[in-house]
């Protein structure tokens, strides 16, 4: 099974990941009993256990956790980002093939520069054309949508023309940039390249910065969390909020 077929909500993978992090090594039976204690032969319990099994398998598929002889523990590389959502995004971004399906949806939205999309019909048809080797349908895109909403990557909306808005939450942007920044002031090109390589796609098909990235950086600047400006000999200049910038400075208390 690929990650796209795992029946997850986002909240479940965060909760199970936290439990494994605090209680490792821990077995699948221990995890199941912690979240759904009871008789596994009872249909009302066994149906719920399938959700736990899928969440564990999802975390295993994307290399967030690893099963050893004494049970599950966090994968070594998954322990570095402080925020678990950032760690999961990094793992999803590193996947290829069928397990790279979550990343493929974000790549499509970025290349087409779509901040609004509808899961049924529009996005399903677009993804079937964009990545034809994966079996896209409204059910597995529903898993993707609610997980991305929980992680703070998109926001569910209720409009005739859209079910989601590709707009990252403010605090998620802060956690991501905290992982990327190496100095108080640096070239914007360095941050964008690292972001694109590590956590989220950045560039549209035409080579410009996608709207979700522009919107996030502009929002941080409006809150005085960062300062975007143009300096001489500071790398490539990009257009954000209708002005050319090439330097990003983080607030001292970022």
C-alpha positions, 0 to 999 in steps of 0.5 A: 500500500502507498501512503495515499491509501492510508486512512488517516486524519493527521491528528492520529499520526501526530498523536501516535508519533508523540506517544512513540517518541515518549514511550519508545521502544513500544510495540504495535499492540501497546500502541493499539491498547493505549488508544483503543483499549478493549477486545480486538475481536469486538467489531466496534473495537477492531474497526477502530484498530484499522485506523491505528494500523494505518497511522502506524504504517503511514509513519513507517512508510515515510520513515518517521518511525522504525520498527526494531526487535523491541518495538517502534521508535522515532527514525534518527532523522525525524528527531531533529526538527523541534516541531513534529509537523515540520518533521513530517513535512520533511519526511513527506518531501523526501519520498518518491514513487507512490509514497511521494503522492502527498508531495506530488499534490503540493508540487502540482498546486505550486507549479500551477500557482493555485492557492484555491482548489477543489478536491472532487473533480478539479484536483482529482482530474488534474492529478490523474493527468499530472501523475498518471501512474498513481490511482487518484480518487476523491477518497484518497485525496480526502485523506491528503486534504484532512492531513494537510489541514491538520498539519497547517499546510492548507485550510479547508474552505466551503466554496462553490469553486474550492474545498481548500486554500493552499495557505500555510499557518503562521506558526508553521511558517515560523517553525519551518524558517527556524529550521532553515535559517543559519544566520540573522540575515541571509540571502533570500535565495539561500532560504528559498532553495533550502525550503524547496529542497527540504520541506515544500515546493517553491517555484511555479512552472514559470520559475517565479515564487508561488503565491503560497510562499509569497503570502507566507513571507509577506505575512511574517513581514507584516507582523515584523517577524522578518524584514525583506529588502534588496541589497547590493551583491546579495544574490538573486532578486525576487518579486514579493508584494510587488517589490524586488527583494534578495535579503531576509533578516529575522527579528531578534526574537524570531 
